[in-house]
Amino acid sequence: MDPTKALWRKSSYSGATSSNCLECSSAAWHTSSYSNGNGGECVEYAQLPSSVAVRDSKHPHAGHLSFSGAEWSAFLTAVKAARL
């Protein structure tokens, strides 16, 4: 994830005159190209600095799974080879 393109938000605890600020960014979630919007099996993924996160697009607040780069690559290889 390119931090210059992230959606940064200033913490509500940061004062207007204080230089002690905390900014955080939310992940940019992408919908699977196989999602059709008709209630099918849909997943979303987000590229994070050191991992890839995956979640159910119908229940995005239910949490996500995180994969290292190597794990994500192995998972995609297995899916493409129809081993999963």
N, C-alpha and C positions, 0 to 999 in steps of 0.2 A: 504494500500500500504506500503510495506516495504521500507523505505527510503534508506537502504543500497543496494537495487537492482534497484534503480531508475537510469535513464540516466541523470546525472548531467552535466550542461554546465556552464562555467564561463561567466559572463556578459562581453560584449565587452567594457564596460566602466571601467572595472577593469584594472589598470595599472600593468605592469610587476613587478614593485618594491613596489607596495602598498599592504598593508595587508587588505585594505578596499575592500573586494571583495563581490560580490553577485553571488550566484550560484542558478540556477533554474532547475527544473526538469519537463519534459513533462510527461503527463499521459501515461500509457501503455494501449492502446486500444485493446480490444479483440472482434473478430467477433462472432456473434451469431452462435450457432451450427446448426441453421436452415437455414443459408445462404448457397446457393449452387453455387454462382459465375456465375449464368446464368441470372443475372439481376432481380432476385426476390426481395421480400421485405427484405431488409437487415438492421440490426442495429448493432452498436458496443457499448460496454460499457467499462468503466474504473472505477476501484475501487480507490477512493480518500480517504484521511485520515478521513474525516467526512461525506462523501456522495458517491453516485454512479452517474456517468455521463453517459448519453445515447445520441447517435447521429446517423444520417443517414449515412451509410457507403458510399453511392453514392455521398453525399454532405458533407464531413467532416468539411469543413470550414464554413458551414452555421450556426454553433453554436451547442449547446447541451442543454439538460435538466438535471438538478441535482435533485436527490432524497435523502432524509435522509435515514438512514438504515431502519427505521420503514416503511417509504413510499415505499421503494424498495421491502421490504419483502411482504407488502400488495399487491403491484402490481403483483409480481410473483405469489403469491397465487391466485389472481383473474384470471390471464392468465392461470395457470395450471388447474383451475376449469372451464375454458371456459366461464367465466363471462364477459370477454372483447372481 
